[in-house]
Amino acid sequence: MKQPSERFTVIFSAFMVFCVMVWLWGLGLFMLWPWQKGGEWLPEFPIVAVCADDSVCAVPFGELAQAKVSGKIKSLLPPAETGETAYEQITLQWKRLPNAIQLKASAWNFQTTVRYRLDNEMPVLMEYQEINGKVFLFAIAGALATTLLLYRRKLRK
């Protein structure tokens, strides 16, 4: 019969292997998550812009026309190659690409990345990637299967 400390060691090491597997599966799924072509803008999705006072700001897509007319924004082309700003409780990170802009909107529970081009000072959605809690659930399932297969193999020996 195993001592309690030996049982604890086995359970703890199995749990640590499971945690590492969740991290590896999550990282792999994050990197491989598919991009969706085209689509329509969500009216509340924030777009990075240059405001009237030459600062970087974010304006929801549905309010762009009104913001232009009222003079709230000067340009939709971000002032720097890369940068970061905040909008409400969302972090916005942008990067200029050749002929496009990549904008990542993220919070604690989701990450949406869009690639768009400017056509007559209006953003045209090219592709997007949405990562949410589903990725974490898939990572847990993959990690559980991997851990069980590793320990099944170990028990056979």
C-alpha positions as CSV (number, residue, x, y, z in Angstrom):
1,M,0.0,0.0,0.0
2,K,1.3,3.4,-0.9
3,Q,2.1,6.0,1.7
4,P,-0.1,9.2,1.5
5,S,3.0,11.3,0.6
6,E,3.6,9.0,-2.4
7,R,0.0,9.2,-3.5
8,F,0.2,13.0,-3.2
9,T,3.3,13.1,-5.3
10,V,1.7,11.0,-8.1
11,I,-1.5,13.2,-8.1
12,F,0.5,16.4,-7.9
13,S,2.8,15.5,-10.8
14,A,-0.2,14.4,-12.9
15,F,-1.9,17.7,-12.2
16,M,1.2,19.6,-13.2
17,V,1.5,17.6,-16.4
18,F,-2.2,18.5,-17.1
19,C,-1.5,22.2,-16.5
20,V,1.4,22.2,-18.9
21,M,-0.7,20.4,-21.5
22,V,-3.5,23.0,-21.1
23,W,-0.9,25.7,-21.7
24,L,0.6,23.9,-24.8
25,W,-2.8,23.1,-26.3
26,G,-4.0,26.7,-25.7
27,L,-0.9,28.2,-27.2
28,G,-1.1,25.9,-30.2
29,L,-4.8,26.6,-30.8
30,F,-4.2,30.4,-30.4
31,M,-1.6,30.2,-33.2
32,L,-3.6,28.0,-35.5
33,W,-7.1,29.5,-35.0
34,P,-8.6,30.2,-38.4
35,W,-9.2,33.5,-40.1
36,Q,-12.6,34.3,-41.6
37,K,-12.6,36.1,-44.9
38,G,-14.8,39.2,-45.4
39,G,-17.9,39.6,-43.3
40,E,-19.6,42.7,-42.0
41,W,-18.5,45.1,-39.3
42,L,-20.2,45.0,-35.9
43,P,-21.5,48.5,-35.2
44,E,-19.9,48.5,-31.8
45,F,-16.4,47.4,-32.9
46,P,-13.9,50.2,-32.1
47,I,-11.7,51.6,-34.9
48,V,-8.5,53.4,-34.2
49,A,-8.5,57.0,-35.4
50,V,-6.7,60.3,-35.1
51,C,-9.0,62.7,-33.2
52,A,-9.4,66.4,-33.8
53,D,-6.7,67.2,-31.1
54,D,-4.2,64.9,-32.9
55,S,-4.4,62.2,-30.2
56,V,-5.2,58.6,-30.9
57,C,-8.8,57.6,-30.1
58,A,-11.2,54.8,-30.8
59,V,-14.6,55.3,-32.4
60,P,-17.2,52.5,-32.8
61,F,-17.7,51.5,-36.5
62,G,-21.4,52.4,-36.3
63,E,-20.5,56.0,-35.2
64,L,-17.8,56.7,-37.8
65,A,-19.9,58.7,-40.2
66,Q,-21.3,60.9,-37.4
67,A,-17.8,61.4,-35.9
68,K,-16.5,62.5,-39.3
69,V,-19.3,65.0,-39.9
70,S,-19.0,66.4,-36.4
71,G,-15.3,66.9,-36.8
72,K,-14.4,64.5,-33.9
73,I,-11.9,62.6,-36.0
74,K,-9.3,63.8,-38.6
75,S,-8.2,60.5,-40.1
76,L,-8.7,56.7,-39.8
77,L,-5.0,56.1,-40.6
78,P,-3.2,55.4,-37.3
79,P,-0.4,57.9,-36.7
80,A,2.3,55.3,-36.0
81,E,3.3,52.0,-37.5
82,T,2.3,50.2,-34.3
83,G,0.6,51.3,-31.1
84,E,-1.9,50.7,-28.3
85,T,-4.8,52.5,-26.8
86,A,-7.8,51.7,-24.7
87,Y,-11.5,52.0,-25.4
88,E,-13.9,51.4,-22.5
89,Q,-12.6,48.1,-21.0
90,I,-11.0,46.9,-24.3
91,T,-7.3,47.1,-25.2
92,L,-6.7,48.1,-28.9
93,Q,-3.4,47.3,-30.6
94,W,-2.8,48.2,-34.2
95,K,-0.1,47.4,-36.7
96,R,0.2,48.8,-40.2
97,L,0.7,46.1,-42.8
98,P,1.4,46.6,-46.5
99,N,-1.9,47.9,-47.9
100,A,-3.8,47.1,-44.7
101,I,-4.2,47.7,-41.0
102,Q,-4.4,45.0,-38.4
103,L,-6.3,45.9,-35.3
104,K,-6.6,43.6,-32.2
105,A,-9.3,44.3,-29.7
106,S,-9.0,42.3,-26.5
107,A,-10.3,42.0,-23.0
108,W,-10.0,39.2,-20.4
109,N,-12.5,37.0,-22.1
110,F,-12.0,37.5,-25.8
111,Q,-9.7,38.6,-28.6
112,T,-10.8,39.8,-32.0
113,T,-8.3,40.7,-34.6
114,V,-9.4,42.3,-37.9
115,R,-7.4,43.2,-41.0
116,Y,-8.9,46.0,-43.0
117,R,-8.0,48.5,-45.7
118,L,-9.1,52.1,-46.1
119,D,-11.1,52.9,-49.1
120,N,-12.1,56.6,-49.4
121,E,-11.5,57.0,-45.7
122,M,-13.8,54.1,-44.8
123,P,-12.6,50.8,-43.4
124,V,-13.3,47.8,-45.6
125,L,-13.1,44.5,-43.7
126,M,-10.8,42.0,-45.3
127,E,-10.6,39.2,-42.7
128,Y,-11.0,38.6,-39.0
129,Q,-10.2,36.2,-36.2
130,E,-12.3,35.7,-33.1
131,I,-10.8,33.9,-30.1
132,N,-13.0,33.4,-27.1
133,G,-13.7,30.9,-24.3
134,K,-14.2,28.1,-26.8
135,V,-10.4,27.9,-27.3
136,F,-9.9,27.4,-23.6
137,L,-12.4,24.6,-23.5
138,F,-10.8,22.9,-26.5
139,A,-7.4,23.3,-24.8
140,I,-8.7,21.6,-21.6
141,A,-10.2,18.7,-23.7
142,G,-7.0,18.2,-25.6
143,A,-4.9,18.4,-22.5
144,L,-7.1,15.9,-20.7
145,A,-6.9,13.5,-23.6
146,T,-3.1,13.9,-23.9
147,T,-2.6,13.5,-20.1
148,L,-4.8,10.4,-20.0
149,L,-2.9,8.9,-23.0
150,L,0.4,9.6,-21.3
151,Y,-0.6,8.0,-18.0
152,R,-2.3,5.0,-19.7
153,R,0.9,4.3,-21.5
154,K,2.8,4.6,-18.2
155,L,0.4,2.3,-16.4
156,R,0.9,-0.4,-19.1
157,K,4.7,-0.6,-18.4
